[in-house]
Amino acid sequence: MDDPDGQLVKRAQRGDRWAFEQLVERHQHRLFTLAARLLGSPDDAADAVQETLIRAWLGLPNFRRGARFSTWIYRICVNAVHDQRTKARRAEPSDEIELADPQDAFARQELATELQQALNELEDDYRVAVVLYDVLGCSYAEISELTDVAEGTVKSRIFRGRTKLAERLGTTAESSESKTR
């Protein structure tokens, strides 16, 4: 398997901190996005990513080179998120949204809040699959490897997760409209 991080991983496994820092720079944004979407809170996500990086550094000697580093570190992140959710069973919508047009700020914030709330209501298996596929752009094969389930199960979880999201967002939108009438 061709891993674009392969050379840096080899060096980091030999104790090269600069190589590990390069790996962190390559992946930290996507790790944060993954954690934030799964947890719903930027503060909790930052904690989960920090825990992910510590676990990755400590576990690096055991990383098997046949796997992709990105898949391995995303799995660590999902596990750290799970641990974080177990510790604190509450998740809050993210306040950090980049806005291009100030005129649409309220509408975008409201939509982002509704989407995050709908994501928070999904079962963990569905939320992980949807975020990995739709937010991070992971392939079915990567998600399958990361979650230890068959690709067919991954596809099913994405489909069901999206369906549940659409139902929740549709219900949310309808109830908002009825409140304004």
Z-matrix of the N, CA and C atoms (Angstrom, degrees):
N
C 1 1.446
C 2 1.529 1 108.32
N 3 1.306 2 116.42 1 129.73
C 4 1.459 3 121.57 2 -179.06
C 5 1.530 4 108.93 3 -84.75
N 6 1.308 5 116.27 4 118.80
C 7 1.460 6 121.81 5 -178.82
C 8 1.525 7 108.59 6 -116.08
N 9 1.344 8 117.52 7 117.76
C 10 1.466 9 119.70 8 -179.92
C 11 1.529 10 113.34 9 -62.11
N 12 1.314 11 116.61 10 -16.36
C 13 1.456 12 121.04 11 179.75
C 14 1.528 13 112.73 12 -96.12
N 15 1.321 14 117.30 13 1.71
C 16 1.456 15 122.74 14 -171.34
C 17 1.510 16 115.52 15 -52.51
N 18 1.314 17 117.32 16 -48.76
C 19 1.467 18 119.96 17 -177.86
C 20 1.521 19 112.08 18 -66.01
N 21 1.338 20 115.93 19 -41.06
C 22 1.463 21 119.17 20 178.15
C 23 1.524 22 111.00 21 -65.56
N 24 1.320 23 116.49 22 -37.94
C 25 1.462 24 120.49 23 178.97
C 26 1.524 25 110.07 24 -62.44
N 27 1.328 26 117.21 25 -45.51
C 28 1.472 27 120.86 26 179.39
C 29 1.527 28 110.45 27 -57.37
N 30 1.331 29 115.46 28 -45.82
C 31 1.460 30 119.39 29 -178.94
C 32 1.531 31 111.01 30 -66.78
N 33 1.337 32 116.14 31 -41.67
C 34 1.465 33 119.96 32 179.96
C 35 1.526 34 110.78 33 -64.85
N 36 1.327 35 116.94 34 -36.19
C 37 1.457 36 120.24 35 178.03
C 38 1.528 37 111.98 36 -64.60
N 39 1.324 38 116.23 37 -24.32
C 40 1.467 39 120.32 38 176.88
C 41 1.530 40 111.41 39 -88.48
N 42 1.348 41 117.00 40 7.89
C 43 1.463 42 120.76 41 176.35
C 44 1.516 43 115.33 42 96.75
N 45 1.326 44 118.61 43 7.69
C 46 1.460 45 122.52 44 -179.94
C 47 1.538 46 109.51 45 -76.19
N 48 1.318 47 115.24 46 103.03
C 49 1.476 48 120.37 47 -177.86
C 50 1.518 49 111.80 48 -66.73
N 51 1.316 50 118.43 49 -34.71
C 52 1.466 51 121.10 50 178.51
C 53 1.531 52 109.95 51 -60.87
N 54 1.315 53 117.46 52 -41.73
C 55 1.465 54 121.23 53 179.07
C 56 1.525 55 110.21 54 -62.91
N 57 1.334 56 116.56 55 -41.34
C 58 1.460 57 119.21 56 178.10
C 59 1.526 58 110.47 57 -65.80
N 60 1.315 59 117.17 58 -39.35
C 61 1.473 60 120.47 59 177.02
C 62 1.526 61 110.81 60 -60.26
N 63 1.320 62 117.06 61 -38.01
C 64 1.470 63 120.67 62 176.86
C 65 1.526 64 110.85 63 -64.56
N 66 1.316 65 117.07 64 -40.41
C 67 1.465 66 121.39 65 176.72
C 68 1.534 67 110.14 66 -63.01
N 69 1.322 68 115.72 67 -41.93
C 70 1.462 69 120.33 68 178.23
C 71 1.527 70 109.96 69 -61.46
N 72 1.331 71 116.69 70 -46.64
C 73 1.466 72 120.13 71 179.57
C 74 1.518 73 111.72 72 -59.47
N 75 1.315 74 117.61 73 -38.52
C 76 1.462 75 121.37 74 179.95
C 77 1.519 76 112.92 75 -66.67
N 78 1.324 77 116.83 76 -32.65
C 79 1.460 78 119.70 77 -168.94
C 80 1.525 79 115.44 78 -115.57
N 81 1.316 80 119.03 79 -11.18
C 82 1.458 81 119.59 80 -172.40
C 83 1.524 82 113.92 81 -62.54
N 84 1.331 83 117.98 82 -37.06
C 85 1.468 84 119.82 83 -179.59
C 86 1.528 85 110.95 84 -64.00
N 87 1.327 86 115.77 85 -45.09
C 88 1.471 87 119.35 86 -179.52
C 89 1.532 88 110.60 87 -69.62
N 90 1.313 89 117.72 88 -35.22
C 91 1.461 90 120.31 89 176.07
C 92 1.528 91 110.26 90 -63.11
N 93 1.328 92 115.98 91 -43.66
C 94 1.463 93 119.41 92 179.03
C 95 1.521 94 110.87 93 -64.22
N 96 1.329 95 116.43 94 -42.98
C 97 1.467 96 120.09 95 178.55
C 98 1.524 97 110.42 96 -60.02
N 99 1.313 98 116.38 97 -45.91
C 100 1.458 99 121.01 98 178.25
C 101 1.526 100 110.55 99 -58.69
N 102 1.313 101 117.32 100 -51.71
C 103 1.463 102 121.56 101 -177.91
C 104 1.527 103 111.56 102 -63.96
N 105 1.320 104 117.54 103 -41.44
C 106 1.467 105 120.76 104 -178.96
C 107 1.519 106 111.35 105 -64.97
N 108 1.316 107 116.50 106 -40.80
C 109 1.469 108 119.57 107 179.13
C 110 1.516 109 111.98 108 -70.68
N 111 1.304 110 117.33 109 -32.02
C 112 1.457 111 119.64 110 179.74
C 113 1.529 112 111.89 111 -79.73
N 114 1.336 113 116.55 112 -33.26
C 115 1.463 114 120.52 113 -176.98
C 116 1.526 115 113.59 114 -96.51
N 117 1.338 116 116.80 115 -30.95
C 118 1.452 117 119.88 116 -179.98
C 119 1.514 118 114.89 117 85.00
N 120 1.293 119 117.52 118 0.72
C 121 1.460 120 121.42 119 -177.29
C 122 1.526 121 109.54 120 -134.55
N 123 1.341 122 117.53 121 125.88
C 124 1.467 123 119.26 122 178.64
C 125 1.533 124 112.54 123 -62.64
N 126 1.311 125 117.53 124 -35.61
C 127 1.468 126 120.05 125 179.59
C 128 1.521 127 111.05 126 -66.80
N 129 1.332 128 116.02 127 -46.18
C 130 1.463 129 119.68 128 177.86
C 131 1.531 130 110.54 129 -64.21
N 132 1.335 131 116.12 130 -37.34
C 133 1.467 132 120.39 131 179.27
C 134 1.523 133 110.47 132 -63.78
N 135 1.322 134 116.63 133 -42.71
C 136 1.466 135 120.01 134 178.52
C 137 1.522 136 110.65 135 -60.36
N 138 1.334 137 116.42 136 -41.75
C 139 1.469 138 120.08 137 177.53
C 140 1.524 139 111.02 138 -62.82
N 141 1.336 140 116.66 139 -43.35
C 142 1.467 141 120.95 140 -179.10
C 143 1.526 142 110.78 141 -65.03
N 144 1.330 143 117.32 142 -39.77
C 145 1.471 144 120.25 143 179.23
C 146 1.522 145 109.95 144 -67.32
N 147 1.314 146 117.05 145 -40.80
C 148 1.468 147 119.39 146 177.49
C 149 1.527 148 110.12 147 -60.30
N 150 1.320 149 116.49 148 -43.94
C 151 1.455 150 120.75 149 178.10
C 152 1.532 151 110.13 150 -63.93
N 153 1.320 152 117.30 151 -38.88
C 154 1.461 153 121.88 152 177.71
C 155 1.518 154 110.97 153 -59.16
N 156 1.309 155 116.59 154 -46.76
C 157 1.461 156 120.78 155 -177.20
C 158 1.530 157 111.65 156 -67.46
N 159 1.306 158 116.70 157 -36.62
C 160 1.466 159 119.62 158 176.63
C 161 1.523 160 109.91 159 -64.66
N 162 1.344 161 115.31 160 -46.70
C 163 1.467 162 119.46 161 179.70
C 164 1.531 163 111.09 162 -63.13
N 165 1.322 164 116.18 163 -38.61
C 166 1.473 165 119.73 164 -179.85
C 167 1.524 166 110.33 165 -64.75
N 168 1.325 167 117.15 166 -45.37
C 169 1.469 168 120.22 167 -179.68
C 170 1.529 169 110.46 168 -61.24
N 171 1.333 170 115.40 169 -45.35
C 172 1.465 171 119.72 170 -179.07
C 173 1.533 172 111.94 171 -69.26
N 174 1.322 173 116.71 172 -32.05
C 175 1.464 174 120.48 173 -177.40
C 176 1.512 175 114.34 174 -90.72
N 177 1.314 176 116.86 175 -6.38
C 178 1.464 177 121.10 176 -175.92
C 179 1.526 178 114.16 177 -54.61
N 180 1.330 179 119.73 178 -38.48
C 181 1.465 180 118.40 179 177.97
C 182 1.530 181 113.11 180 -60.88
N 183 1.329 182 117.45 181 -24.29
C 184 1.469 183 121.34 182 -179.18
C 185 1.524 184 113.13 183 -94.29
N 186 1.336 185 117.12 184 -2.94
C 187 1.464 186 119.85 185 179.73
C 188 1.525 187 109.23 186 -64.71
N 189 1.327 188 116.06 187 128.75
C 190 1.470 189 119.23 188 179.20
C 191 1.525 190 108.54 189 -91.68
N 192 1.271 191 115.02 190 129.17
C 193 1.466 192 121.29 191 -171.49
C 194 1.524 193 114.03 192 -69.23
N 195 1.322 194 119.32 193 -11.27
C 196 1.456 195 120.48 194 177.46
C 197 1.513 196 112.74 195 -72.87
N 198 1.322 197 117.13 196 -17.50
C 199 1.464 198 122.02 197 -178.86
C 200 1.530 199 109.33 198 -95.43
N 201 1.317 200 115.68 199 162.45
C 202 1.466 201 120.07 200 174.84
C 203 1.527 202 108.38 201 -81.43
N 204 1.309 203 116.42 202 136.86
C 205 1.457 204 121.09 203 179.03
C 206 1.528 205 110.52 204 -60.14
N 207 1.339 206 117.35 205 -41.59
C 208 1.467 207 120.49 206 -177.51
C 209 1.529 208 110.87 207 -60.45
N 210 1.325 209 117.34 208 -42.98
C 211 1.464 210 120.52 209 179.14
C 212 1.525 211 110.25 210 -63.65
N 213 1.310 212 116.24 211 -42.28
C 214 1.461 213 121.70 212 -179.80
C 215 1.528 214 111.23 213 -61.98
N 216 1.330 215 117.02 214 -46.67
C 217 1.468 216 119.37 215 -176.17
C 218 1.528 217 110.86 216 -73.74
N 219 1.343 218 118.42 217 -30.70
C 220 1.471 219 120.03 218 175.49
C 221 1.526 220 109.75 219 -66.22
N 222 1.317 221 116.89 220 -37.66
C 223 1.463 222 120.02 221 177.82
C 224 1.531 223 109.78 222 -63.67
N 225 1.318 224 116.62 223 -42.78
C 226 1.463 225 119.98 224 176.98
C 227 1.528 226 109.68 225 -59.29
N 228 1.330 227 116.29 226 -41.82
C 229 1.463 228 120.98 227 -179.79
C 230 1.532 229 110.99 228 -64.08
N 231 1.318 230 117.30 229 -45.19
C 232 1.466 231 120.25 230 178.26
C 233 1.531 232 110.05 231 -59.23
N 234 1.325 233 117.07 232 -40.76
C 235 1.462 234 120.44 233 177.78
C 236 1.532 235 111.48 234 -66.21
N 237 1.326 236 117.08 235 -39.87
C 238 1.470 237 120.46 236 177.92
C 239 1.531 238 110.30 237 -65.48
N 240 1.329 239 116.47 238 -38.35
C 241 1.463 240 120.87 239 176.82
C 242 1.532 241 109.67 240 -63.05
N 243 1.315 242 115.62 241 -44.77
C 244 1.466 243 119.55 242 178.66
C 245 1.532 244 110.21 243 -58.50
N 246 1.314 245 116.05 244 -44.81
C 247 1.462 246 119.99 245 178.38
C 248 1.529 247 110.97 246 -63.02
N 249 1.324 248 116.42 247 -40.51
C 250 1.463 249 121.61 248 179.37
C 251 1.528 250 110.51 249 -63.27
N 252 1.338 251 116.46 250 -43.48
C 253 1.471 252 120.96 251 179.34
C 254 1.523 253 110.67 252 -65.23
N 255 1.311 254 116.60 253 -34.41
C 256 1.454 255 120.32 254 179.03
C 257 1.528 256 109.71 255 -67.22
N 258 1.333 257 116.16 256 -40.17
C 259 1.473 258 120.35 257 -179.54
C 260 1.523 259 111.44 258 -68.27
N 261 1.317 260 116.74 259 -45.12
C 262 1.466 261 120.90 260 -177.16
C 263 1.522 262 107.91 261 -128.37
N 264 1.288 263 118.24 262 102.72
C 265 1.461 264 123.37 263 -173.55
C 266 1.521 265 113.59 264 -76.73
N 267 1.298 266 117.69 265 18.53
C 268 1.458 267 118.15 266 178.88
C 269 1.522 268 109.58 267 -122.29
N 270 1.325 269 115.28 268 140.69
C 271 1.461 270 121.33 269 177.89
C 272 1.524 271 108.16 270 -129.99
N 273 1.330 272 115.12 271 139.78
C 274 1.462 273 120.19 272 -179.39
C 275 1.519 274 109.49 273 -114.71
N 276 1.355 275 117.45 274 149.75
C 277 1.462 276 119.87 275 177.61
C 278 1.528 277 111.31 276 -61.26
N 279 1.300 278 115.56 277 146.07
C 280 1.454 279 121.23 278 179.24
C 281 1.521 280 110.92 279 -70.48
N 282 1.334 281 116.48 280 135.11
C 283 1.457 282 121.57 281 176.81
C 284 1.516 283 111.85 282 -94.03
N 285 1.329 284 116.49 283 -8.87
C 286 1.455 285 119.89 284 -173.57
C 287 1.518 286 111.21 285 -97.18
N 288 1.336 287 115.35 286 95.84
C 289 1.454 288 121.57 287 178.95
C 290 1.523 289 107.12 288 -129.08
N 291 1.316 290 116.21 289 129.51
C 292 1.455 291 119.15 290 177.70
C 293 1.520 292 108.10 291 -80.39
N 294 1.326 293 116.51 292 128.72
C 295 1.454 294 121.28 293 -177.95
C 296 1.519 295 109.87 294 -115.62
N 297 1.321 296 115.77 295 131.55
C 298 1.455 297 120.06 296 179.83
C 299 1.526 298 110.49 297 -87.75
N 300 1.325 299 117.49 298 -35.49
C 301 1.455 300 122.03 299 -175.25
C 302 1.521 301 109.84 300 -122.67
N 303 1.325 302 118.29 301 113.29
C 304 1.465 303 120.64 302 -178.18
C 305 1.533 304 113.08 303 -59.61
N 306 1.342 305 117.22 304 -26.07
C 307 1.469 306 121.27 305 178.96
C 308 1.529 307 111.03 306 -60.57
N 309 1.341 308 115.92 307 -33.51
C 310 1.459 309 120.61 308 -176.43
C 311 1.525 310 112.93 309 -97.22
N 312 1.305 311 117.25 310 9.40
C 313 1.463 312 120.33 311 -173.56
C 314 1.524 313 112.62 312 -57.39
N 315 1.296 314 117.52 313 -47.96
C 316 1.463 315 119.64 314 -177.47
C 317 1.522 316 111.16 315 -64.35
N 318 1.325 317 117.16 316 -45.62
C 319 1.466 318 120.72 317 -178.99
C 320 1.525 319 111.13 318 -62.84
N 321 1.315 320 117.33 319 -42.32
C 322 1.464 321 120.44 320 179.51
C 323 1.526 322 111.64 321 -66.93
N 324 1.325 323 116.02 322 -40.65
C 325 1.467 324 119.68 323 178.85
C 326 1.520 325 109.92 324 -63.78
N 327 1.324 326 116.19 325 -42.98
C 328 1.465 327 120.22 326 179.92
C 329 1.529 328 110.92 327 -63.57
N 330 1.326 329 116.72 328 -43.08
C 331 1.463 330 120.74 329 178.64
C 332 1.530 331 110.78 330 -64.55
N 333 1.325 332 116.48 331 -43.85
C 334 1.471 333 119.96 332 179.51
C 335 1.524 334 110.64 333 -62.76
N 336 1.318 335 116.76 334 -39.71
C 337 1.460 336 120.82 335 178.73
C 338 1.526 337 110.42 336 -65.52
N 339 1.335 338 117.20 337 -44.68
C 340 1.465 339 120.87 338 178.74
C 341 1.526 340 110.93 339 -62.80
N 342 1.334 341 116.46 340 -42.40
C 343 1.461 342 120.07 341 179.17
C 344 1.524 343 110.86 342 -63.58
N 345 1.331 344 117.17 343 -45.16
C 346 1.462 345 119.56 344 -179.92
C 347 1.522 346 110.59 345 -64.58
N 348 1.322 347 117.90 346 -39.79
C 349 1.465 348 120.12 347 178.00
C 350 1.525 349 110.45 348 -63.23
N 351 1.339 350 116.40 349 -41.34
C 352 1.466 351 120.10 350 178.34
C 353 1.531 352 110.18 351 -64.46
N 354 1.339 353 117.18 352 -41.40
C 355 1.471 354 120.40 353 176.16
C 356 1.527 355 110.92 354 -61.33
N 357 1.327 356 116.54 355 -41.83
C 358 1.462 357 120.81 356 -179.34
C 359 1.528 358 111.98 357 -62.49
N 360 1.334 359 116.82 358 -28.74
C 361 1.462 360 121.10 359 -178.11
C 362 1.529 361 112.60 360 -82.13
N 363 1.323 362 117.33 361 -15.32
C 364 1.463 363 119.83 362 178.59
C 365 1.520 364 110.84 363 -69.24
N 366 1.324 365 115.52 364 150.33
C 367 1.462 366 119.62 365 171.99
C 368 1.534 367 107.55 366 -62.41
N 369 1.327 368 116.22 367 149.60
C 370 1.464 369 121.61 368 -175.69
C 371 1.528 370 112.93 369 -52.72
N 372 1.338 371 117.74 370 -44.38
C 373 1.466 372 120.60 371 -177.61
C 374 1.524 373 111.53 372 -60.47
N 375 1.315 374 116.83 373 -41.26
C 376 1.468 375 120.91 374 179.96
C 377 1.529 376 110.34 375 -70.72
N 378 1.328 377 116.50 376 -44.06
C 379 1.469 378 120.91 377 -177.76
C 380 1.531 379 110.59 378 -61.68
N 381 1.319 380 116.88 379 -44.89
C 382 1.461 381 120.39 380 179.91
C 383 1.525 382 110.16 381 -61.11
N 384 1.327 383 117.37 382 -47.60
C 385 1.467 384 120.93 383 -178.22
C 386 1.531 385 111.36 384 -62.18
N 387 1.327 386 117.28 385 -46.05
C 388 1.467 387 121.48 386 -178.16
C 389 1.525 388 110.70 387 -64.58
N 390 1.324 389 117.74 388 -45.55
C 391 1.466 390 120.32 389 -178.26
C 392 1.531 391 110.41 390 -66.00
N 393 1.316 392 117.09 391 -44.01
C 394 1.467 393 119.04 392 179.87
C 395 1.528 394 111.18 393 -62.36
N 396 1.322 395 117.43 394 -40.13
C 397 1.458 396 120.68 395 -176.52
C 398 1.536 397 112.11 396 -80.81
N 399 1.323 398 116.86 397 -52.99
C 400 1.466 399 120.42 398 -172.27
C 401 1.522 400 114.14 399 -83.92
N 402 1.317 401 118.08 400 -30.31
C 403 1.463 402 120.14 401 -177.86
C 404 1.525 403 111.06 402 -94.40
N 405 1.346 404 116.22 403 -46.98
C 406 1.461 405 119.54 404 -176.21
C 407 1.520 406 113.20 405 -93.82
N 408 1.324 407 117.72 406 -13.55
C 409 1.458 408 120.31 407 176.91
C 410 1.515 409 114.60 408 74.47
N 411 1.327 410 117.52 409 24.75
C 412 1.465 411 120.25 410 177.55
C 413 1.531 412 109.32 411 -70.67
N 414 1.303 413 115.96 412 150.03
C 415 1.462 414 120.98 413 177.78
C 416 1.525 415 109.75 414 -78.95
N 417 1.339 416 115.63 415 165.11
C 418 1.463 417 119.94 416 176.37
C 419 1.530 418 109.99 417 -57.89
N 420 1.336 419 116.26 418 -41.71
C 421 1.467 420 120.55 419 -178.71
C 422 1.527 421 111.15 420 -62.94
N 423 1.331 422 117.27 421 -42.69
C 424 1.464 423 120.56 422 178.92
C 425 1.528 424 110.87 423 -63.89
N 426 1.327 425 115.98 424 -43.38
C 427 1.468 426 119.63 425 -179.94
C 428 1.522 427 109.83 426 -65.73
N 429 1.322 428 115.96 427 -39.57
C 430 1.463 429 120.64 428 178.07
C 431 1.526 430 110.55 429 -59.18
N 432 1.322 431 116.03 430 -46.78
C 433 1.469 432 120.38 431 179.65
C 434 1.524 433 110.94 432 -65.53
N 435 1.315 434 115.60 433 -41.17
C 436 1.459 435 120.85 434 -176.72
C 437 1.526 436 112.11 435 -67.06
N 438 1.335 437 116.93 436 -38.28
C 439 1.467 438 120.66 437 -174.76
C 440 1.522 439 113.39 438 -100.09
N 441 1.333 440 117.17 439 -2.94
C 442 1.468 441 121.97 440 -179.80
C 443 1.532 442 113.17 441 60.58
N 444 1.333 443 116.31 442 38.99
C 445 1.462 444 120.60 443 174.03
C 446 1.524 445 108.31 444 -130.53
N 447 1.321 446 116.60 445 160.40
C 448 1.460 447 121.86 446 -179.00
C 449 1.530 448 110.67 447 -65.76
N 450 1.343 449 115.97 448 154.02
C 451 1.465 450 120.12 449 179.23
C 452 1.519 451 111.82 450 -58.31
N 453 1.314 452 117.07 451 -36.73
C 454 1.465 453 120.44 452 177.81
C 455 1.522 454 111.36 453 -60.59
N 456 1.313 455 115.93 454 -38.87
C 457 1.466 456 120.85 455 177.80
C 458 1.529 457 109.93 456 -67.41
N 459 1.319 458 116.51 457 -39.12
C 460 1.471 459 120.90 458 177.44
C 461 1.528 460 109.38 459 -60.00
N 462 1.327 461 116.67 460 -49.29
C 463 1.470 462 120.98 461 -179.94
C 464 1.522 463 110.72 462 -59.40
N 465 1.324 464 115.80 463 -42.21
C 466 1.463 465 120.70 464 179.42
C 467 1.527 466 111.12 465 -63.70
N 468 1.333 467 116.45 466 -43.14
C 469 1.468 468 120.11 467 -179.91
C 470 1.527 469 111.24 468 -65.16
N 471 1.322 470 116.79 469 -39.56
C 472 1.468 471 120.19 470 177.92
C 473 1.525 472 109.39 471 -64.02
N 474 1.322 473 116.68 472 -46.93
C 475 1.469 474 120.84 473 179.87
C 476 1.528 475 110.88 474 -59.81
N 477 1.322 476 116.25 475 -50.34
C 478 1.468 477 120.10 476 -178.75
C 479 1.522 478 111.70 477 -65.68
N 480 1.321 479 116.14 478 -39.48
C 481 1.466 480 119.51 479 177.58
C 482 1.514 481 111.81 480 -62.71
N 483 1.321 482 116.79 481 -44.57
C 484 1.464 483 120.53 482 177.88
C 485 1.521 484 110.89 483 -63.35
N 486 1.323 485 116.43 484 -40.81
C 487 1.462 486 120.84 485 179.50
C 488 1.523 487 110.41 486 -61.98
N 489 1.319 488 116.77 487 -45.59
C 490 1.467 489 120.63 488 179.07
C 491 1.529 490 110.93 489 -65.26
N 492 1.333 491 116.67 490 -38.86
C 493 1.467 492 119.98 491 176.51
C 494 1.525 493 110.56 492 -61.21
N 495 1.333 494 115.89 493 -46.59
C 496 1.467 495 120.40 494 -179.41
C 497 1.526 496 110.72 495 -61.12
N 498 1.326 497 116.35 496 -41.68
C 499 1.470 498 119.94 497 178.39
C 500 1.520 499 110.51 498 -62.65
N 501 1.326 500 116.52 499 -46.43
C 502 1.469 501 120.31 500 -178.33
C 503 1.521 502 111.34 501 -66.56
N 504 1.312 503 116.53 502 -42.74
C 505 1.463 504 119.18 503 -179.90
C 506 1.521 505 110.82 504 -69.91
N 507 1.320 506 117.56 505 -36.12
C 508 1.470 507 121.20 506 176.29
C 509 1.509 508 110.81 507 -64.01
N 510 1.321 509 117.05 508 -44.11
C 511 1.457 510 121.68 509 178.56
C 512 1.520 511 110.00 510 -65.23
N 513 1.329 512 115.84 511 -41.64
C 514 1.464 513 120.19 512 179.20
C 515 1.522 514 110.51 513 -62.39
N 516 1.346 515 116.26 514 -44.07
C 517 1.450 516 120.77 515 -179.04
C 518 1.522 517 110.42 516 -64.88
N 519 1.339 518 117.66 517 -42.44
C 520 1.462 519 120.97 518 -179.49
C 521 1.521 520 110.52 519 -66.10
N 522 1.330 521 117.10 520 -42.29
C 523 1.465 522 118.76 521 -178.76
C 524 1.521 523 110.40 522 -68.58
N 525 1.335 524 118.53 523 -31.63
C 526 1.467 525 120.95 524 176.98
C 527 1.505 526 109.58 525 -67.54
N 528 1.332 527 116.85 526 -42.41
C 529 1.451 528 120.36 527 -179.47
C 530 1.506 529 110.84 528 -64.47
N 531 1.332 530 118.02 529 -41.35
C 532 1.455 531 120.69 530 -178.10
C 533 1.531 532 110.89 531 -68.07
N 534 1.328 533 118.47 532 -27.95
C 535 1.460 534 121.02 533 178.60
C 536 1.523 535 110.83 534 -70.55
N 537 1.340 536 116.49 535 -30.83
C 538 1.459 537 119.23 536 -177.37
C 539 1.526 538 112.24 537 -83.69
N 540 1.312 539 118.50 538 -9.46
C 541 1.482 540 120.89 539 -178.83
C 542 1.486 541 111.66 540 -88.43
